[in-house]
Amino acid sequence: PDLRSLVVEGIKPKLEALGRQNRPELCPLIGLAHGDLNAANIMIDALDAVWLIDFATSVDLPLFTDMCKFEMACFFEYATIPITPKLLLDFATTNSENWASLNVGDWIRVDQFVAETFLRRLSKLEVCTLQNLSQSQLSAIIDEVASERPPHKQREVVRALKARLTTSEANTGAAFTYCAAISKALLHGESVFESLSVKVPIPKETGAAGCASLRFFMELTASIRRFMSREMESCFRDFASTGADWEPCDASSLQMWLPILRETFRIPGYRDIAPQHKVWSIYHCSIVAQLVLSIVDKMTDTPNLRELRIMSDLRRDMKQRAAVQSRVEPRDNPLEQDLFSEADSHWIRAHRDLLPSGQHDGAVRMIHSACTVYRDQPGIFAPVYQIFVQQPRGSRNSGERTFADLSFGPPRMDGVCTIALVEGQDGRRISGSSPIDEKDVIGTISQDPSHQSKHAISLKSRLLFVNNAALRKAVAGISSG
């Protein structure tokens, strides 16, 4: 597609015309934005605390600016689209004089000397040999090239090249197909909550292994959008509580599509972005450009913007979300007690020897992705090893709460997590006086027929959602200590 014609000649004049109207309906909510949110500005210290740095470009911007910039960085800078050696050589050409100007080292995340040495080695192969290269032959070439580097840098070179190159055309094809699926999943809708709702596509075709990196970042992006959906709901509710009314631009997905359009439009001009990512960015940009053009045309043709469907959609969504929140408000939440501590959140590290070597860092993420209860929920999670259990009515200690330690051989586990609220298989309530919503139930408790004094606990989740109240208690405890 001719992006310059579409964006510069088609969209830009229409946006400028809308901007000259200076209407309040076109002024979105703004807030302090980081301005350059990317992996280089996110630091994690020895205690796993997350720090944001480099606020030099922080100014008041529309609320989705940082989210969209980080989303584009994830897909077009950090994600890996594996390509075959032949395709790499097609992109770089066999003319070695072009390699330096093309900056091919940045394409495959190695220094320029290694990249040119590798391309020179590939150029010496016959075309048929290059096309039919086996994975073992490719690995041998990579090892040979890496051996020319200092010993402490060889492993880094091998990992970078093997992560980005494959001899399987099926892996490359599946990755490009998945890129298209990601673009279609992320770029849809005209109302903000509709666009923030994302379903992660599952690669099913042969070569799905080539989609592993893309799927990781897709799941990350979906989680961030769920988080933003909740944050926007809270923001809209707080704004309405001041007596002000929502504006059409607040309800419109245009506040997401414009920053994405800006970022993807720039990517083809960056020298350090690999060609396969540039191809995808052009496709991504063309889709979002059409969305922007469609929304801008509707705003231009509608005299009263409050009559747009997105306004009724926003009011309906906020009403439905308020109703859901009132039904699932947690009751007798153990996190409001003094249950959470720094030791709980770092249990997995303290007992890393119980896990396979090198896997303790990803344990929480793996448990989260497998949990049927919390896998679609954004936020911070930690493994659960201690819960409160309330004794069933009619028992000797009816209503009494006991502390259950799950850190040493947990009982029957179905997934992950919290205080037991129902008894046995019939689901009878054992605590509280008001009806229990199904979403409130995080586990079950039943008496063991062979041991009348013991209870069997079945948990839906093995994760603890670390909410703001819990974090405040933890920080206060650490500070006072």
Buried (B, 14 or more C-beta within 10 A) or exposed (E): EEBEEBBEEBBEEBBEEBEEEEBEBBEBBEEEBBBBBBEEBBEEEEEEEEEEEBEEEBEEBBBBBBBBBBBBBBBBBBBBBBBBBBBBBEBBBEEEEEBEEBBBBBBBBBBEEBBBBBBEBBBEBEEEEBEEBEEEBBBEBBBEBBEEBEEEEBEBBBBBBBBBBBBBBBBBBBBBBBBBBBBEBBBBBBBBBBBBBBEBBEBEEEBBBBBBBBBBBBBBBBBBBBBBBBBBBEBBEEBEEEEEEBBBBBBBBBBBBBBBBBBBBBBBEBEEBBBBBBBBBBBBBBBBBBBBBEBBEBBEEEEEBBEBEBBEBBEEBBEEBEEEEEEEEBEBBBBEBEBBBEEBBBBBEEBBEEEEEEEBEEBBEEBBEEBEBBBEBBBBBBBBBBBBBBBBEEBEEEEEBEEBEBBEEBBEBBBBBBBBBBBEEEEEBBBEEEEBEEEBBBBBBBBEEEEEEEBBBBBBBBBBBBBEEBBEBBEEBEEEE
